Amino acid sequence: MQTVVITGGTDGLGKGLALHYLRQGARVLAVGSTPAKGEALLAEAATISAVDRAAFMQADLTSVTATKELITGIESACSSVDKLVLCAQRYRLFGSRTVTDEGFEHSFALAYLSRFVLSHGLRNVMEAARRPVIMNVGTPGIPLGRIHWDDLQLARRYGGTKATLQSFRANDLLGVAFAAVHTGTRIRYIGYNPGMVATGMPDHLPQPLRTVTKVSFAVLATSVAKAVAPMAQLLDGPPGERFAAYRNTRQLPLKGKAFDQRSALRLHRLTQDLLHHRTM
């Protein structure tokens, strides 16, 4: 039986993938921060006779400490992990800068650091699987945002959109660095852009942007059910390269600043230093 771990697994795309793999007979560990959503997922799993293969793991992924505790919990529960899907995201496009208890800017912590820690931290238990795959769901192929090398935490010139876009660009480089650092790994790492998907993302936006976004989603966005299909196809039949990037079904060329290996390794080293100094 396959084991699939999904962060953001109780809502949107993550929940869609969780239910897909439960229907396929896999064991699914859905990670989320809200117990009510976890209970709702388990209730849906019961309707498809899969509740015995579904588990909700509550975790605050803005906390590096909590993310490391999650890794310990997963390793205790599973002898191997076949698929790790990183979907957890909370858009903070407006408002003032906030930091976690560990001192990290919120978007950097949730959308990038948690994915860095989980990708590298679960490597050993994933290597035990027959065909291990990590899918990092973001926006590869979208040329927006950049890494603010001299101010990764955006302490001097913060903007919510700036922080969100930086986290996406950091995740592009995370996949490149993972493949470069772990040259002998059997894990295939996929950066994946699903395009516009009709999820609950607009609910977190202020008015009137919330209404405008919901209208746009109704007209332009793909349903979760349709978006899940190409994701599952890639997860079940990953490419041969250690790292690949996709926008929907189209494989992207690994060219330009977005996938520059030197920049990826630079960010990898900076991230290791940040984690070492702030979570000791």
N, C-alpha and C positions, 0 to 999 in steps of 0.2 A: 504494500500500500504506500502510495506517495504521501509525503508530508509537505504542505504548502503553508508558508508563513506570510501574512499580508498585513502591513502596517496601514492604518486608515481602512481597516478591513470591515468596519461596521457601517460604512456610508459610501455612497457614490460608486465610483469604479471599483474600489476595493471590495465593497460588499457584493457587487456584481460578479467579480472574479471568485470571491469566497463561495457564493452559491453555485457558480459554474462548476468549481472543482468538487464541491460536495456532491453534486449530481453525478460527477464522473467517478465517484467512489473514493476520492482522496480524503486524507485527514487534513483539516484546515484549522490553523491557529490564527484567529483574527485579533489583531492588536488595535486597541482604541482607548480613548480617554474617558468615554461616557458609558457608565454601566447600563443605563436604559437602552442605549443603542446595541450594546452587547447582548442584552436579554432579548431584544427584538430579533437580532440575527439568529440566536439559538431557537427562538420560537419558529422562525421560518425554516430553519434546518429540520425541526421536528415535523413540519408538514411534508417534507420530502424524505422522511425516514432516515435522516442523516445526523440527528442530534448526538449520537454516540461518537461521531467522527468530527464534531465541531467543538471548538473551545474558544472562549473569549479571554484574552489576557489584557487586563487594564494596565496602562503605562502612560506616564507623562513624558513624552518624547522630547520635550524642551529641556529635560534634565539628562545630562550625560550619566549621572549616577544611576538614575532610574532606567536608562537605556541599557547600561551594563548589567543591572539586576535582571532586566528582561532577558538578556542573552543567557544568563545563568539559568533562568527559569526554563527557557527553550531547550537548552542543553540537558537539563534534568529530565524534561518530558520526552525528548526525542533522541534516538540514537543517530538519526540522520535527517537532514532537511533537503528536499529535492528542489524546491523553488522558494525564493525570497522575493516578494514584490513590495516595493517601497512606494507607497501612495500617500502617506500622511502629509497633509499640507493645510495650513490655515492662512488665507490671504489677509495681510494687514497693510492695505494700500494707503490707508489714511490714518491720521492720528499721530501722536508723538511717539518717540522712541521708547521702547521698554526693554528691560534686560531680565534675564532669568536670575534665580538665586545664586547661580554659579558665575554670573557676570557676563553672560553671552547675550548679544542682541537676539531678540526673539525669533525672527525669520531665519537667521543664520543657524540658530540652535535647532529649531524644529525641522526645517526643510533641507538643511545640509549636514550639520553635525550628527544628527541621529542616524542619517543614512550612511555617513562615513563609519561611525562606530558599529552599526549593525553589519555593514558589508564586510569589514575586516574582522569583526568580533565573532561572526558566525561561520567564518571560513572553514574551521576544522570540522565542524559538524556537517557542513555542506560537502566537503571533500569525501565524506563517507557515503554520499548518495551516488547512484549510478550515472546520472546525467544532470548535474546541478546547474541551476540558472538563477542569476539575479536580474531582476528588471527594475530599473530606476525610472519612475514615471515623472517626466518633466516636460521640457520644451526644446530638446535638441533640434537644430535646424531653424530656429528662430533667432535672427541676428539682433537681439535686443539685450541691453544690460552688459555689464562688464565686472571684472574682479577689481575691487578697490584695494590694491596691494598695500598701500600705505595706511589704510584705515578699514580693515576687514570688518570691524564691528560698527562702522559708520557712526562713530562717536562725535565726529566733527560736523559732518554734513549729512544728516539723516533724512531719508525720504522713504515712505513705505513702499512705493513702487520700485525705487532704487534697490532697496533691501531684498524685495521679492525676486527681482530680475538677477541680482547677484547670486542668490541661492541657486537659481536655475543654471547659471553659467558655471558655478562651482560644481554642480552635479555632473555636468558634461565632463569636466576635468577629473572628477572622482572616478568615473568609469575608465578613462584613459590611464590614470595612475594605477588603478587596481590591476589592470592587465600588465602594466610595466613593472610593478613591484613584485607581483606573484607570477613570475614567468613560467613556472611549472604547474600552475593550477589547472584543474579540470573544469573549474567553474567558468561558465560563459556569462559575461556581463553585458546587458543590453540597456542602453539609454533609449527611452521610448517616449515619443510625443503622440498622444492619442488624438490631437486636434481638439476642436470645441465639442465638449460632451455635456449633455443635459444632466448636471448634478446639482447638489444643493449649495454650490459655491456662492451664488448671488445672495443667499440669506445672510451672509456675513457683511455685506456691503451696506453703506449708508444710503438713505434716499437722497435724491431721486435716482442715483446710479443703480440701486437694487432693481427698481422697476424696469429701467431701460435694459439692463442686462438680462432680466428674465424674459422680456419680449424678444431680445436677440436670440436667446437660447431656444425659445419656442420656434423660431423661424429657421435658424441656421444650425443648431447643435444636433449632433448624433445622439441617439438614445444610448443609455448604458448598455442595454442588451446587445446592440449592434457594435458598440465600441469594444466590448469584451472579446468578441470572436477573433479579431486579428491578434489581440494580445495573447490569448490562449494558444493560438496557432504558433506564435513565436516561442512561447514558453515551452510548448511541447516539442517543437522542432527548432531549437536555436541554431544560429549560424556557426560555422566552424571557428571563426575568429574569437580570440579571448575577449575582445570588446567590439561591439557594433552599435550603431545608432540608427534608429528608425523614426520616420514620421508616418504614422499609420502603417501601411504596408510597404512603403518605399524606404529602402536602405540608403542612408546618407553617406556621402564621401567624407572620410575623416581628414578634412583639410581645414586650413585657416586657424585663427586664434582659438576658436571654440574647442578644438581638439588637439591643441599644441602640447606635445609630450613634455617639453621643458617646463612649460607653465603648469602642467598637471603635477609634475614631480615637485615643483616649487610649492604649490598649494598643499600637497601632501605633507611636506616637511613642516610648513607653517602650522598646519592643523595638528600635527603630532605635538609640536611645541606648545600650542594653545591648550591642548588637552592635558599635557603633562603639568603645566604651570598652574592651571586653574582648577584642576580636580584632584590635586594631590591630597 
